[in-house]
């Protein structure tokens, strides 16, 4: 559906407020900036800021929904024959190779990390985001694999995968904050990620593998011979 003029203006206003807020946070630190200062910088009222963002932390975490939804997107879009771990390995390596922000390792990630580390409020908020991401991923894994409500496997798989990607990202950011350059960090992170995902593959690598037959059936091309071939 095409975006209307009113929706576009609302989106642009929200983005301008978030951008101005982040700029102020980067200069002065999160805890030293007030919502009133953000409103003045964005040329809107304080009430307008709160119309778009419920709390000051929301201004900082304006991409929270994208972060939380990332894991479900990776699982849902895994390729025929690809397990959940393999899908995350592919997506994580792609983010490294392209310098994308989605795992927290893009340009400027060290600034984000510094701001979080300096603010107890943001530390608490990032823990909340981590919890939401893990719960969301576990729910999607359970849905995709048909796991029952008492089956802890989806949560175990979600926690292992997200703990791995989070550890890799935090290690990379610490190196950047210590003065190393991103190209060198990314190259080493790729090696570290390969080793980490190899370990995951040895334990949960086959879990949630997308059926080749199911995919073919959805495309109208499944045959009984394919079904027999894929049946263990």
VOSE-380641 format. One record per atom (N, C-alpha, C): residue in one letter; x, y, z. Coordinates in steps of 0.1 Angstrom, whole numbers, padded with zeros to 4 digits, always signed. Example, Ala and Ser with C-alpha at 12.3 -4.5 7.8 and 13.67 -1.06 7.14 Angstrom:
# VOSE-380641
a+0132-0057+0078a+0123-0045+0078a+0132-0033+0078s+0128-0022+0071s+0137-0011+0071s+0129+0000+0079
//
This chain:
# VOSE-380641
x+0008-0012+0000x+0000+0000+0000x+0009+0012+0000x+0005+0022-0009x+0013+0034-0010x+0012+0043+0002x+0023+0048+0007x+0023+0057+0019x+0016+0070+0016x+0006+0074+0024x+0000+0087+0022x+0008+0098+0027x+0004+0111+0024x+0011+0123+0028x+0012+0124+0043x+0001+0121+0050x+0000+0122+0064x+0010+0112+0071x+0010+0100+0066x+0018+0090+0072x+0033+0093+0069x+0036+0098+0057x+0050+0102+0054x+0055+0113+0063x+0046+0123+0066x+0051+0134+0074x+0053+0129+0089x+0044+0120+0093x+0046+0115+0107x+0059+0107+0108x+0061+0099+0097x+0074+0091+0097x+0086+0100+0097x+0086+0110+0089x+0097+0119+0088x+0099+0127+0101x+0088+0131+0108x+0089+0138+0121x+0095+0129+0131x+0091+0117+0131x+0096+0107+0141x+0111+0105+0139x+0115+0104+0126x+0129+0101+0123x+0137+0114+0127x+0132+0125+0124x+0140+0138+0127x+0142+0139+0142x+0131+0136+0150x+0133+0136+0165x+0143+0126+0169x+0143+0114+0164x+0152+0104+0168x+0166+0107+0164x+0168+0113+0152x+0181+0117+0148x+0187+0128+0156x+0179+0138+0160x+0183+0149+0168x+0187+0144+0182x+0179+0135+0187x+0182+0130+0200x+0195+0122+0201x+0197+0114+0191x+0210+0106+0190x+0222+0115+0189x+0220+0126+0181x+0231+0135+0180x+0235+0142+0193x+0225+0146+0201x+0227+0151+0214x+0233+0141+0224x+0228+0129+0223x+0233+0119+0232x+0248+0116+0229x+0251+0116+0217x+0265+0114+0213x+0275+0125+0218x+0270+0137+0218x+0278+0148+0222x+0279+0149+0237x+0267+0148+0244x+0266+0151+0258x+0265+0139+0267x+0261+0127+0262x+0258+0115+0270x+0244+0115+0272x+0238+0102+0273x+0224+0100+0274x+0218+0107+0286x+0224+0105+0298x+0219+0110+0310x+0219+0125+0312x+0227+0131+0304x+0229+0146+0305x+0220+0154+0295x+0212+0147+0287x+0203+0153+0278x+0188+0152+0283x+0181+0162+0282x+0167+0162+0286x+0158+0161+0273x+0145+0157+0276x+0136+0156+0265x+0133+0170+0259x+0133+0180+0268x+0131+0194+0264x+0142+0198+0254x+0154+0194+0256x+0165+0198+0247x+0163+0191+0234x+0159+0178+0234x+0156+0171+0222x+0145+0178+0214x+0134+0182+0221x+0123+0189+0214x+0128+0202+0207x+0136+0210+0214x+0141+0222+0209x+0149+0220+0196x+0158+0210+0197x+0167+0206+0186x+0159+0202+0174x+0148+0195+0176x+0139+0190+0165x+0129+0200+0161x+0128+0211+0168x+0118+0221+0165x+0104+0216+0167x+0101+0209+0177x+0088+0204+0181x+0086+0206+0196x+0074+0204+0200x+0071+0205+0214x+0074+0193+0222x+0075+0194+0235x+0078+0182+0243x+0067+0172+0242x+0054+0177+0241x+0043+0168+0239x+0044+0160+0226x+0049+0167+0216x+0051+0160+0203x+0061+0149+0204x+0072+0151+0211x+0082+0141+0213x+0075+0129+0220x+0067+0131+0230x+0061+0120+0238x+0050+0114+0230x+0045+0121+0220x+0035+0114+0211x+0041+0103+0203x+0054+0104+0200x+0061+0094+0192x+0069+0085+0200x+0074+0089+0212x+0083+0081+0220x+0078+0082+0235x+0075+0071+0240x+0069+0070+0254x+0079+0074+0265x+0092+0071+0263x+0102+0074+0273x+0114+0080+0266x+0123+0085+0274x+0136+0090+0268x+0144+0078+0262x+0143+0067+0269x+0150+0055+0264x+0145+0051+0251x+0132+0053+0248x+0127+0050+0235x+0133+0058+0224x+0137+0070+0227x+0144+0078+0217x+0158+0072+0213x+0164+0066+0223x+0177+0059+0220x+0175+0046+0213x+0165+0039+0217x+0162+0025+0211x+0152+0026+0201x+0152+0036+0192x+0142+0038+0182x+0141+0026+0172x+0151+0018+0171x+0151+0007+0162x+0149-0007+0169x+0144-0006+0181x+0143-0018+0189x+0134-0028+0182x+0123-0025+0176x+0115-0035+0170x+0122-0042+0159x+0131-0035+0151x+0138-0041+0141x+0148-0051+0146x+0154-0048+0157x+0164-0057+0164x+0157-0069+0169x+0145-0067+0175x+0138-0079+0181x+0133-0088+0170x+0128-0082+0159x+0123-0089+0148x+0133-0096+0139x+0146-0092+0140x+0156-0097+0131x+0157-0112+0132x+0157-0118+0144x+0159-0132+0145x+0147-0140+0139x+0135-0135+0140x+0124-0142+0134x+0125-0142+0119x+0130-0131+0114x+0132-0129+0099x+0142-0140+0094x+0153-0141+0102x+0163-0151+0098x+0158-0165+0097x+0150-0168+0108x+0144-0182+0108x+0134-0184+0097x+0125-0175+0095x+0115-0177+0086x+0120-0177+0071x+0131-0170+0069x+0136-0169+0055x+0148-0179+0053x+0150-0189+0062x+0160-0198+0059x+0157-0207+0046x+0168-0211+0040x+0166-0217+0027x+0162-0232+0028x+0158-0238+0017x+0154-0252+0017x+0167-0260+0021x+0165-0269+0031x+0176-0277+0036x+0185-0271+0046x+0182-0258+0049x+0190-0250+0059x+0185-0251+0073x+0193-0254+0082x+0189-0254+0096x+0189-0240+0102x+0184-0239+0114x+0183-0226+0120x+0197-0220+0123x+0206-0229+0128x+0220-0224+0130x+0226-0220+0117x+0225-0228+0107x+0231-0224+0094x+0225-0211+0089x+0213-0209+0091x+0207-0196+0086x+0213-0184+0094x+0215-0186+0107x+0221-0175+0114x+0236-0173+0111x+0243-0184+0108x+0257-0183+0104x+0258-0175+0091x+0249-0179+0081x+0249-0172+0068x+0246-0157+0070x+0236-0154+0078x+0232-0140+0080x+0243-0132+0087x+0249-0138+0097x+0259-0131+0105x+0271-0128+0097x+0276-0138+0089x+0287-0135+0081x+0284-0125+0070x+0272-0125+0065x+0268-0115+0055x+0269-0101+0061x+0264-0100+0073x+0264-0087+0080x+0279-0082+0082x+0288-0091+0085x+0302-0088+0086x+0308-0083+0073x+0305-0091+0063x+0311-0088+0050x+0306-0075+0044x+0294-0071+0047x+0288-0059+0042x+0288-0047+0051x+0293-0049+0064x+0294-0038+0074x+0281-0034+0079x+0271-0043+0078x+0257-0039+0082x+0256-0038+0097x+0247-0030+0102x+0246-0028+0116x+0238-0038+0124x+0231-0047+0117x+0221-0055+0124x+0225-0064+0135x+0238-0067+0136x+0243-0075+0147x+0252-0066+0156x+0251-0053+0154x+0258-0043+0163x+0273-0042+0160x+0277-0044+0148x+0291-0044+0145x+0294-0035+0133x+0285-0025+0130x+0287-0016+0119x+0295-0004+0123x+0298+0005+0114x+0305+0018+0117x+0296+0025+0128x+0303+0030+0138x+0297+0037+0148x+0292+0029+0160x+0293+0016+0159x+0289+0007+0169x+0296+0010+0183x+0308+0014+0182x+0316+0017+0194x+0310+0029+0201x+0305+0038+0194x+0298+0050+0200x+0286+0046+0207x+0278+0037+0201x+0266+0032+0207x+0269+0024+0220x+0280+0016+0219x+0284+0008+0230x+0289+0017+0242x+0296+0028+0239x+0301+0037+0249x+0289+0044+0256x+0279+0048+0248x+0268+0055+0254x+0260+0045+0264x+0258+0033+0259x+0251+0023+0268x+0259+0021+0281x+0272+0019+0279x+0280+0016+0291x+0281+0027+0301x+0278+0039+0297x+0279+0051+0306x+0265+0053+0313x+0255+0046+0309x+0242+0049+0314x+0235+0037+0320x+0232+0037+0333x+0225+0025+0339x+0211+0023+0333x+0205+0034+0329x+0192+0033+0323x+0192+0026+0310x+0203+0029+0302x+0204+0022+0289x+0209+0008+0290x+0217+0005+0300x+0221-0009+0303x+0209-0017+0306x+0200-0012+0314x+0187-0019+0317x+0179-0021+0305x+0178-0010+0296x+0170-0011+0284x+0176-0022+0275x+0189-0022+0273x+0195-0032+0264x+0193-0046+0269x+0193-0048+0282x+0189-0061+0288x+0175-0065+0284x+0166-0055+0285x+0152-0058+0281x+0151-0062+0267x+0158-0055+0258x+0158-0058+0244x+0163-0072+0242x+0174-0076+0249x+0180-0089+0247x+0169-0100+0252x+0162-0097+0263x+0152-0106+0267x+0141-0108+0257x+0136-0097+0252x+0126-0097+0242x+0130-0104+0229x+0143-0102+0225x+0148-0109+0213x+0148-0124+0215x+0153-0128+0227x+0154-0143+0230x+0140-0149+0230x+0130-0142+0237x+0117-0147+0238x+0110-0148+0224x+0112-0138+0216x+0107-0138+0203x+0113-0149+0194x+0126-0151+0195x+0132-0161+0187x+0127-0175+0191x+0126-0177+0204x+0121-0190+0209x+0107-0193+0205x+0099-0183+0204x+0085-0185+0200x+0085-0188+0185x+0093-0182+0177x+0093-0185+0162x+0099-0199+0160x+0109-0202+0167x+0115-0216+0166x+0105-0226+0170x+0098-0224+0180x+0087-0234+0184x+0077-0235+0174x+0073-0224+0168x+0063-0224+0157x+0067-0231+0145x+0080-0229+0141x+0085-0235+0129x+0088-0250+0131x+0091-0254+0143x+0094-0268+0145x+0083-0276+0151x+0072-0270+0154x+0060-0277+0160x+0063-0281+0174x+0072-0275+0181x+0075-0279+0195x+0063-0276+0204x+0061-0284+0214x+0050-0283+0224x+0053-0272+0234x+0043-0268+0242x+0045-0257+0251x+0054-0261+0263x+0056-0274+0266x+0065-0278+0276x+0079-0281+0271x+0081-0280+0258x+0094-0283+0252x+0104-0271+0254x+0115-0273+0261x+0124-0262+0264x+0134-0260+0253x+0134-0269+0243x+0144-0269+0232x+0144-0255+0225x+0133-0250+0220x+0133-0237+0213x+0140-0226+0221x+0137-0225+0234x+0144-0215+0242x+0159-0218+0244x+0162-0230+0245x+0177-0234+0246x+0184-0230+0233x+0178-0233+0222x+0184-0230+0209x+0185-0215+0207x+0174-0207+0211x+0174-0193+0210x+0185-0187+0218x+0186-0191+0231x+0196-0186+0240x+0210-0188+0235x+0213-0200+0230x+0226-0203+0225x+0230-0195+0213x+0221-0193+0204x+0224-0186+0192x+0226-0171+0195x+0217-0165+0202x+0218-0151+0205x+0230-0148+0215x+0233-0157+0224x+0245-0155+0232x+0257-0155+0224x+0258-0163+0214x+0269-0164+0205x+0271-0151+0197x+0260-0146+0191x+0262-0134+0183x+0264-0122+0191x+0259-0122+0203x+0261-0111+0212x+0275-0110+0217x+0281-0122+0221x+0295-0123+0225x+0304-0118+0214x+0302-0123+0202x+0310-0119+0191x+0310-0104+0189x+0298-0098+0189x+0296-0083+0187x+0303-0075+0198x+0301-0080+0211x+0307-0072+0222x+0323-0073+0222x+0328-0084+0218x+0343-0085+0217x+0348-0076+0206x+0341-0075+0195x+0345-0066+0184x+0344-0052+0188x+0334-0048+0195x+0332-0034+0200x+0343-0030+0210x+0346-0039+0219x+0357-0037+0228x+0370-0034+0221x+0373-0042+0210x+0385-0040+0202x+0385-0026+0196x+0374-0022+0190x+0373-0009+0184x+0375+0002+0194x+0369+0001+0206x+0371+0011+0216x+0385+0012+0221x+0392+0001+0219x+0407+0000+0223x+0416+0007+0212x+0410+0010+0201x+0418+0017+0191x+0420+0010+0178x+0416-0003+0177x+0418-0010+0164x+0408-0005+0154x+0411-0009+0141x+0402-0004+0130x+0393-0015+0126x+0381-0011+0121x+0371-0021+0117x+0375-0031+0107x+0382-0028+0096x+0385-0039+0087x+0393-0050+0093x+0402-0047+0102x+0410-0058+0109x+0401-0065+0118x+0392-0058+0125x+0383-0064+0135x+0373-0073+0128x+0367-0069+0117x+0358-0077+0109x+0364-0090+0104x+0376-0088+0099x+0383-0100+0094x+0385-0111+0105x+0389-0106+0116x+0391-0116+0127x+0378-0121+0133x+0368-0112+0133x+0355-0116+0138x+0349-0127+0129x+0352-0126+0116x+0347-0137+0107x+0353-0150+0111x+0366-0151+0114x+0372-0163+0118x+0366-0168+0131x+0365-0159+0141x+0359-0162+0154x+0344-0167+0152x+0337-0161+0143x+0323-0165+0140x+0322-0179+0134x+0331-0182+0125x+0332-0195+0119x+0334-0206+0129x+0343-0203+0138x+0346-0213+0149x+0334-0214+0158x+0328-0203+0162x+0317-0204+0171x+0305-0211+0165x+0302-0208+0152x+0291-0215+0146x+0294-0230+0143x+0307-0233+0141x+0310-0247+0140x+0307-0255+0153x+0309-0248+0164x+0306-0254+0177x+0291-0256+0179x+0283-0246+0175x+0269-0247+0175x+0264-0258+0166x+0270-0259+0154x+0266-0269+0145x+0268-0283+0150x+0279-0285+0158x+0281-0298+0164x+0271-0302+0174x+0264-0292+0180x+0254-0296+0190x+0240-0295+0185x+0236-0284+0179x+0222-0281+0175x+0221-0279+0160x+0231-0283+0153x+0231-0279+0139x+0220-0285+0130x+0215-0296+0134x+0204-0302+0126x+0190-0298+0130x+0189-0290+0141x+0176-0286+0146x+0169-0276+0137x+0156-0279+0134x+0149-0269+0127x+0152-0269+0112x+0159-0279+0107x+0162-0279+0093x+0150-0278+0084x+0149-0269+0075x+0138-0267+0066x+0137-0278+0056x+0126-0285+0056x+0124-0297+0047x+0124-0293+0032x+0132-0300+0025x+0133-0298+0010x+0119-0302+0004x+0113-0313+0009x+0100-0317+0004x+0089-0307+0007x+0089-0302+0019x+0079-0292+0022x+0080-0280+0013x+0092-0276+0010x+0094-0264+0002x+0089-0267-0012x+0092-0279-0017x+0088-0283-0031x+0073-0284-0032x+0067-0289-0021x+0052-0291-0021x+0045-0277-0022x+0051-0267-0014x+0045-0254-0015x+0046-0248-0029x+0056-0252-0036x+0058-0247-0050x+0051-0256-0060x+0044-0266-0055x+0036-0275-0064x+0045-0284-0072x+0057-0287-0067x+0066-0296-0074x+0070-0308-0067x+0063-0311-0056x+0068-0323-0048x+0063-0336-0055x+0071-0346-0053x+0068-0359-0058x+0070-0370-0048x+0063-0382-0050x+0065-0392-0040x+0079-0397-0039x+0087-0396-0050x+0101-0400-0050x+0109-0391-0041x+0106-0378-0042x+0113-0368-0033x+0110-0371-0019x+0097-0374-0016x+0093-0377-0002x+0101-0388+0003x+0102-0399-0005x+0110-0411-0001x+0124-0408+0002x+0130-0399-0007x+0144-0396-0006x+0147-0388+0006x+0138-0380+0010x+0141-0371+0022x+0137-0378+0035x+0130-0389+0035x+0126-0395+0047x+0138-0403+0053x+0140-0400+0066x+0152-0407+0072x+0150-0422+0073
//
